[in-house]
Amino acid sequence: MPADQPEWITSAQQALGQRVRDARVYADLTQEELADLAGIDRSTIQRIERGQNDAKFSHLLRVANALSMSARDLLP
């Protein structure tokens, strides 16, 4: 994450990552299984869950769809 990034953005990324992780665990999926269902790389799921990147909107939509939920529900 860039050092000059505002704290509120960092906090939001971490909150988003926690929501994705919680939803994945609730769905009883591994990161690999979620990645396969979403059609994205496991490392992308890993970075999103850790709050380490600015997740692409298309990735959030794919993750939400794979979890049978709204992308809005993943947002902090």
C-alpha positions as a Markdown table, in Angstrom:
| # | Residue | x | y | z |
|---|---|---|---|---|
| 1 | Met | 0.0 | 0.0 | 0.0 |
| 2 | Pro | 1.3 | 3.4 | -0.8 |
| 3 | Ala | 2.8 | 5.3 | 2.2 |
| 4 | Asp | 0.9 | 8.5 | 1.2 |
| 5 | Gln | -2.5 | 6.7 | 1.2 |
| 6 | Pro | -5.0 | 8.2 | 3.7 |
| 7 | Glu | -5.7 | 6.1 | 6.7 |
| 8 | Trp | -9.5 | 5.9 | 6.0 |
| 9 | Ile | -8.7 | 4.2 | 2.7 |
| 10 | Thr | -6.4 | 1.7 | 4.4 |
| 11 | Ser | -9.1 | 1.0 | 7.0 |
| 12 | Ala | -11.8 | 0.5 | 4.3 |
| 13 | Gln | -9.5 | -1.9 | 2.4 |
| 14 | Gln | -9.0 | -3.9 | 5.6 |
| 15 | Ala | -12.7 | -3.9 | 6.4 |
| 16 | Leu | -13.5 | -5.1 | 2.9 |
| 17 | Gly | -11.0 | -7.8 | 3.2 |
| 18 | Gln | -12.4 | -9.0 | 6.5 |
| 19 | Arg | -15.9 | -9.1 | 5.0 |
| 20 | Val | -14.7 | -11.2 | 2.0 |
| 21 | Arg | -12.9 | -13.5 | 4.4 |
| 22 | Asp | -15.9 | -13.9 | 6.7 |
| 23 | Ala | -18.3 | -14.6 | 3.8 |
| 24 | Arg | -15.9 | -17.1 | 2.3 |
| 25 | Val | -15.5 | -18.9 | 5.6 |
| 26 | Tyr | -19.3 | -18.9 | 6.2 |
| 27 | Ala | -19.7 | -20.4 | 2.7 |
| 28 | Asp | -17.2 | -23.1 | 3.7 |
| 29 | Leu | -14.8 | -22.3 | 0.9 |
| 30 | Thr | -11.1 | -22.2 | 0.7 |
| 31 | Gln | -9.4 | -19.2 | -1.0 |
| 32 | Glu | -8.6 | -21.5 | -4.0 |
| 33 | Glu | -12.3 | -22.6 | -4.3 |
| 34 | Leu | -13.5 | -19.0 | -4.1 |
| 35 | Ala | -10.9 | -18.0 | -6.7 |
| 36 | Asp | -12.1 | -20.8 | -9.0 |
| 37 | Leu | -15.7 | -19.9 | -8.6 |
| 38 | Ala | -15.0 | -16.2 | -9.2 |
| 39 | Gly | -12.6 | -16.8 | -12.1 |
| 40 | Ile | -9.7 | -14.9 | -10.6 |
| 41 | Asp | -6.3 | -15.8 | -9.2 |
| 42 | Arg | -6.0 | -17.1 | -5.6 |
| 43 | Ser | -3.4 | -14.6 | -4.9 |
| 44 | Thr | -5.9 | -11.8 | -5.7 |
| 45 | Ile | -8.3 | -13.3 | -3.2 |
| 46 | Gln | -5.4 | -13.4 | -0.7 |
| 47 | Arg | -4.5 | -9.8 | -1.2 |
| 48 | Ile | -8.1 | -8.6 | -1.0 |
| 49 | Glu | -8.6 | -10.5 | 2.3 |
| 50 | Arg | -5.4 | -9.0 | 3.7 |
| 51 | Gly | -6.5 | -5.5 | 2.6 |
| 52 | Gln | -3.3 | -5.2 | 0.6 |
| 53 | Asn | -4.6 | -3.9 | -2.7 |
| 54 | Asp | -7.2 | -1.7 | -4.3 |
| 55 | Ala | -9.5 | -4.4 | -5.5 |
| 56 | Lys | -10.8 | -3.9 | -9.0 |
| 57 | Phe | -14.6 | -3.4 | -9.1 |
| 58 | Ser | -14.8 | -6.3 | -11.5 |
| 59 | His | -13.1 | -8.6 | -9.0 |
| 60 | Leu | -15.5 | -7.5 | -6.3 |
| 61 | Leu | -18.4 | -8.3 | -8.5 |
| 62 | Arg | -17.0 | -11.7 | -9.4 |
| 63 | Val | -16.3 | -12.5 | -5.7 |
| 64 | Ala | -19.8 | -11.3 | -4.6 |
| 65 | Asn | -21.4 | -13.4 | -7.4 |
| 66 | Ala | -19.4 | -16.5 | -6.4 |
| 67 | Leu | -20.6 | -16.0 | -2.8 |
| 68 | Ser | -24.2 | -15.5 | -4.0 |
| 69 | Met | -24.4 | -12.0 | -2.5 |
| 70 | Ser | -24.5 | -8.4 | -3.5 |
| 71 | Ala | -21.2 | -6.5 | -3.9 |
| 72 | Arg | -22.8 | -3.8 | -1.7 |
| 73 | Asp | -22.8 | -6.4 | 1.1 |
| 74 | Leu | -19.0 | -6.6 | 0.9 |
| 75 | Leu | -18.5 | -2.9 | 1.2 |
| 76 | Pro | -17.7 | -1.3 | 4.5 |
